[in-house]
Amino acid sequence: MSNQRFTSFLTLAIVVATLHSCKKPAKHIYTIDLHTTSTAIKIPATTYDTSALSYGPSMVSYNVDSFIQAQTGTKLTIENIKTAHIVSIKLIILDTTSANHLGSFENIASTFTSDKTTTPYTRAVNAVPDFQDYTINIPADSTEMKSYFGTIFNYSVSGKLRRKTTADLHCKVEYVFKMDIEG
């Protein structure tokens, strides 16, 4: 009988030790920045300066899934995005002149959509400084952007001119996203 108890005790000890050592491995969180850029968006020369105009969209394909795999050693994918936020938006005029530049705008905005979420995310600078410049940072906010990640990014620019422009302007919009990837 004592031999049977010993065997039962030993079996129970092995089961408990096995269950105790079968803890799930801790999840790892990767925090990565994703930089996306539009193609050149044409802002045609215009004499229309009484209300806002819209330019674009510029559609860009970007394989977010491959980017995440490259950053995580192929361990994780787009499905592992825990959170995503925009940390910066920059508008860059590619061909400024002394007469045609960002100062030509009274206000300017950038709008972002994707093939996953067509609800526009728009941020603006409501008082563009009136001086010759080619780049402006548009403030971002803490909006959760995880639902926007697919494979097509759409960028548009809108704004109201302060004065007429005499030449076409071409601009790019750069977004930087901070993503937490968990797995």
N, C-alpha and C positions, 0 to 999 in steps of 0.2 A: 504494500500500500504506500509506503513512504517513497518507493521508487516511482510509482505512478504520480504522486504529488510532485516529486522533484521534476519529472518530465513535463507535467502540466505547468509548473512554475516557470521552467526554462522556456517552454513554448510561449507563455504569456510575456515573459521578459523580452524575447526576441521580437514578438509582434509590437510591443510598446516601443522598443528601440527603433524598429523599422518605421513605424508611424511617426515617431518623433523626428527622425532624420529625413522624412519626405516632405519637408517644407518647400513651398513654391519658392523659386528664386526671386529675389527682389527685382521689381521692375526698375528699369533705367529710364531716366528722362533726359533726352537730348534737347538742348535749346539751340536752335539754328536760325540764321538770318537768310531769308530768300529775297534776292534783288531781282526785280522785274522791270523792264523798260519797254515803252511803246515804240512803235516805228514812228517815223516823222509824221506829225499831224500838220496839214497845211492850214494856215490862217490867211485867207486871201486878202489882198489889199482892198480896202473898202472906205467909202465916204459915209457909211452908215454908223452913226455914233449916238443914236437916241435910245436904244435898248440893247439888252444882251443878245449875243449871237453864240451859236454852238458849232463846234468843229469836231470832226471825227465821225464815227469811232475808228480807232486803230485797233485791229484785232491781231493778237499775238498768240501763237501756240507755245506752250511751255509744259514740259512733262514733269509735273511736281512729284509724281511717284518716283521717277528715276532720280530726281534730285535728292529726295529723302533717302532712297536706297544708297546712293553714293555717299551721303553724309553719315549713315549709320552702318556702313559695312554690309549692305544688303539685308540687314536684319529687319528693318521696318519699312512701312509703306505709307501712302497717303491715308490709309484707314487708321493709322496710329496717331494722327494729329489730335492732340488733347486740346490745345488752344492756339489761336493765331491772331495777332494784332498788327496793325500798321504802325510802324515807328517813325517813318518819314515819307513825305511826298515832295518831290522836287520837280519843278517845271523848268525846262531849259530851252531857250530860244537859240536855234542853231545858226541863224544868219542875221544878227542884229546890225543895224546901221545907226548913224547919229539921229536919223529921223524916224526909224522904226525899231522899237524895242519894247521891253516890258512896261516902261513908263508910259507907253501909248495907251495902256489899259487903266481904267478906273478901278475895276475889280476883275478877278480871274478865279476860275474854279476848275477842279479836276473831278471827273466822274469815272467810277470803276464798276464794271459788272463782269460776269463770267458766264461760261456755259452751264454752270451749276446753279448760279443765283443771278437772276436778272434784275433784282431790286437794286437800284442805283445807290452806290455809296458816294456821296459828294462832299467835298471839303473845299473851302474857298478862302481867299484873301480879299476882304472887302474894301481895303484901302491900299492899293498898290502904290508905293512911293513913286513920285514923278521924277525919276532920273534914269539915265541910260544904264540899263543892266540887261543881262542875258539869262539870269537864273533867279528863281525865287523858291523859297521853302513854304509849302502850304501846311499849316498845322494839321496833325492827325489827332484822332481821339482814341478811346479805349474800346471801340466797337469790336465785338467778336467776329472774326472774318473766316473762321474755319469752314463754314458752309459755302464759301466762294471758291474753294480750291477744286478745280477740274483740270482741263487742258487748254482752254481758250480764255485769255484775258482781254477785256475790251476797255480801252481808255478813250475818254473824250475830254475836250477842253471847252470851256465857255467863258464869256466875259463881256463886259461893256467897255467900249473904247472911250478913252478920255479925249482923243483927237483922231482924226482920219489917218489912215496909213497909206503909204504910197507904193509899197512893195509887198509881195507875199512874204509871210513869215512861216518858218517851219519850226515846230517844237517837238520835244520828247518829254514824256512824263515818266519819272522813275519812282517806283514804290519799293520800300523795304519793309518786309514782313518779319516779325519775330514769332517763331513757332516753337511750341513745346511738343515734342514727339515722345510718346511713352510706349514702352514695350519691354 
